[in-house]
């Protein structure tokens, strides 16, 4: 085994095994939510044969963003905190606009 490979295995063990705890698990769950939003958007667009952003995209964004925000606070990462914090505002605003539009369209039907 080369020294480089040994160093790489040691690094992998330190990063992915030694420091594994509930917070790391939360980070992976949060990242899974973020991945799901892109998967949902891609499938919806493929079905419609045009670019579509379904409401589930925004819910996965909000869920993943909230969990990643908590994770970033725990890790005390100011860049990550600022980025996810702003994202939460944007995701919440989009869901608010969608709900407002839905309410308006329901009132027109009456």
N, C-alpha and C positions, 0 to 999 in steps of 0.2 A: 504494500500500500504506500502510495506516495505521500509526502508531507502535506501537499496541497489538499489531497483527498481527506486525509486525517483531520486537517484544519477545518475543512468544509463540514465534515461529519460532526466535529466538536461544536462548531458554530450552530448547526442545525439543532443539535441536542440542547444547547443553551437557550436558543430563541424559541423553539417550538415545544420542548419537553420540560426543561427545568423551571421555566417561569409560568407554565400552564396553571391557571386557576380559574375561578368563576368569572373573573373580569375578562380574561382571554376568551372564554366560552361565550360570554355576552357579545364581545366584539365580533366573533365569527357568526353568531346568530344575526347580529345587526347587518353584517356584510351580506349574509344570505338574503335578507329583506331587500337590500339594495340591488342585488343581482336579480331577484324576482321581478322588480319593477321593470327592468329592461327586457326580461323574458316576456312578461305580460304585454308590454308595448309592442315588441317585435311580432308576437303571435297575432295580436289584434290587427296590426298593420298588414301582415301577410294575408289574413282572412279578408280584409277589406280591399286589398290591392292598392292601398294608399296609406300615407302616414296617419296614424291614429294614436291618440293618447287617452286610453280608457281611465275611468275613475280609479280603478285598482292601482294604476301607476302612482297616483297621488297618495293613496293610503299606504302602499308599500314604502313610498318615499318618506312619509311622515313617521311610520313605524321604524324604519331603518335609521332615519335621521335622529329620532329621539333616543334610540338605543346607542347610536354612535356618539351622540352628544354626551350622554351619561358616561360612556367609556372614555371620551376625551377629557371630561372633567376629572375622572378618577386618575387618568394618566397625566393630568396637568399639562396638556398640550395646547398652548394658546392659539396656534394656527388652526388646529383641528376644531377647537371650541368655537372660534369665530366662524369658520366655514360651515360647520353643522348648525350653529345658531342661526345664521342667515338663511340657510336652507329651510329650517323649520318655519320661519316666517313666510317664506315663499310657498311652501307646500300647504300650510294652513290657509293662506290667502287664496290659493287656487281652489282648494276644497270649499272655501266660503263662497267664492264666485260661482262655482258649479251648483252649490245648494241654492244660492240666490236665483240663478237662472232657472233651475228646476221649479222653485216656488212660483216664479213669475209665469212660467209656461203653464203650470197647473191652474193659476188664477185666471188665465185667458180662456181656458176650456170651460170654466164655470159660467 
